[in-house]
Amino acid sequence: MSSAQKQVWEGAIPLQIHLHESEVTTLPPPPPALVFFSRHTLPISVLAPRIGYLPLLISLVKPHFSTTLPPGLDTVWFDYKGLPLKWFIPTGVLFDLLCVEPERPWNLTVITF
């Protein structure tokens, strides 16, 4: 595998995931989840693979917010600046399309219903 192929394959985006303000059931609100997809499990930090999909991160993000989520809500949705993000579009494509001025980490919001 060439160096360019390896960089494309291993490309990732740092995420900072916030719980939507309407979902918070505790004071103070929970800190954002910093997501780094790696073998090290630090306080939930995630580098989301550019060729991956947001639903694959739910199992990492949901436990972080579990103590502050309303009971009985299991479905998680991601949004960026109020725009719901399509689950079937790779994370890297969403980032490239929506971030005219690339921000690091990419700030997403989690909504449950």
C-alpha positions as CSV (number, residue, x, y, z in Angstrom):
1,M,0.0,0.0,0.0
2,S,1.4,3.4,-1.0
3,S,1.8,6.2,1.5
4,A,-1.1,8.2,-0.1
5,Q,-3.4,5.2,0.0
6,K,-2.5,4.6,3.7
7,Q,-3.2,8.3,4.5
8,V,-6.6,8.1,2.8
9,W,-7.5,4.8,4.5
10,E,-6.4,6.0,7.9
11,G,-7.8,9.6,7.6
12,A,-9.9,10.7,10.6
13,I,-11.7,13.7,12.0
14,P,-11.6,14.7,15.7
15,L,-15.1,15.1,17.0
16,Q,-16.5,17.0,20.0
17,I,-20.0,15.8,20.7
18,H,-22.5,17.8,22.9
19,L,-25.8,16.7,24.3
20,H,-28.6,18.9,23.0
21,E,-29.7,21.3,25.7
22,S,-33.3,20.0,25.6
23,E,-31.9,16.5,26.5
24,V,-30.1,17.5,29.7
25,T,-31.8,16.3,32.8
26,T,-29.1,17.2,35.4
27,L,-27.3,20.3,36.6
28,P,-24.6,21.0,35.6
29,P,-25.0,19.7,32.1
30,P,-22.5,16.9,31.1
31,P,-19.2,17.9,29.5
32,P,-19.0,17.2,25.8
33,A,-17.7,13.9,24.6
34,L,-14.4,14.3,22.9
35,V,-14.3,11.4,20.5
36,F,-11.1,9.8,19.3
37,F,-11.5,6.4,17.7
38,S,-8.4,4.6,18.9
39,R,-7.3,1.6,20.9
40,H,-6.8,3.8,23.9
41,T,-9.9,4.5,25.9
42,L,-9.4,7.9,27.3
43,P,-12.5,9.8,28.7
44,I,-14.3,9.4,25.4
45,S,-12.3,11.0,22.8
46,V,-13.0,10.1,19.1
47,L,-11.2,10.5,15.9
48,A,-14.0,9.4,13.6
49,P,-12.8,7.6,10.5
50,R,-13.4,9.6,7.4
51,I,-14.6,6.5,5.6
52,G,-16.8,5.5,8.6
53,Y,-20.4,6.3,9.5
54,L,-21.8,8.2,12.5
55,P,-24.1,5.4,13.7
56,L,-20.9,3.4,14.4
57,L,-20.0,5.9,17.1
58,I,-23.3,5.6,19.1
59,S,-21.9,2.8,21.2
60,L,-19.1,5.0,22.3
61,V,-21.1,8.2,22.8
62,K,-24.3,6.9,24.4
63,P,-22.6,5.6,27.6
64,H,-20.9,9.0,28.1
65,F,-24.3,10.8,28.3
66,S,-26.3,7.9,29.8
67,T,-26.6,9.4,33.3
68,T,-28.1,12.7,31.9
69,L,-30.4,11.3,29.2
70,P,-34.2,11.2,29.8
71,P,-35.2,7.6,30.6
72,G,-36.6,5.4,27.9
73,L,-35.1,7.2,24.9
74,D,-32.9,5.0,22.8
75,T,-32.7,6.5,19.3
76,V,-29.8,8.8,18.8
77,W,-29.4,11.4,16.1
78,F,-26.5,13.6,15.2
79,D,-26.8,17.2,14.0
80,Y,-24.4,20.0,13.0
81,K,-25.6,23.6,13.6
82,G,-29.2,22.4,13.7
83,L,-29.0,20.3,10.5
84,P,-29.7,16.6,11.0
85,L,-26.9,14.5,9.6
86,K,-27.6,11.6,7.2
87,W,-26.4,8.3,8.6
88,F,-25.7,6.8,5.2
89,I,-23.2,9.4,4.1
90,P,-19.6,8.8,5.3
91,T,-18.3,11.1,8.0
92,G,-15.6,12.5,5.9
93,V,-18.0,13.5,3.1
94,L,-20.4,15.2,5.7
95,F,-17.4,17.1,7.1
96,D,-16.2,18.2,3.7
97,L,-19.7,19.3,2.6
98,L,-20.7,21.1,5.7
99,C,-17.6,22.7,7.1
100,V,-16.7,25.6,4.7
101,E,-14.2,26.7,7.3
102,P,-12.9,23.4,8.7
103,E,-13.1,23.4,12.5
104,R,-11.2,21.1,14.7
105,P,-12.6,19.4,16.6
106,W,-15.9,19.2,14.6
107,N,-18.7,20.1,17.0
108,L,-21.7,17.9,16.7
109,T,-24.8,17.6,18.8
110,V,-26.6,14.4,19.9
111,I,-30.4,14.4,20.1
112,T,-32.4,11.4,21.4
113,F,-36.0,10.4,20.8
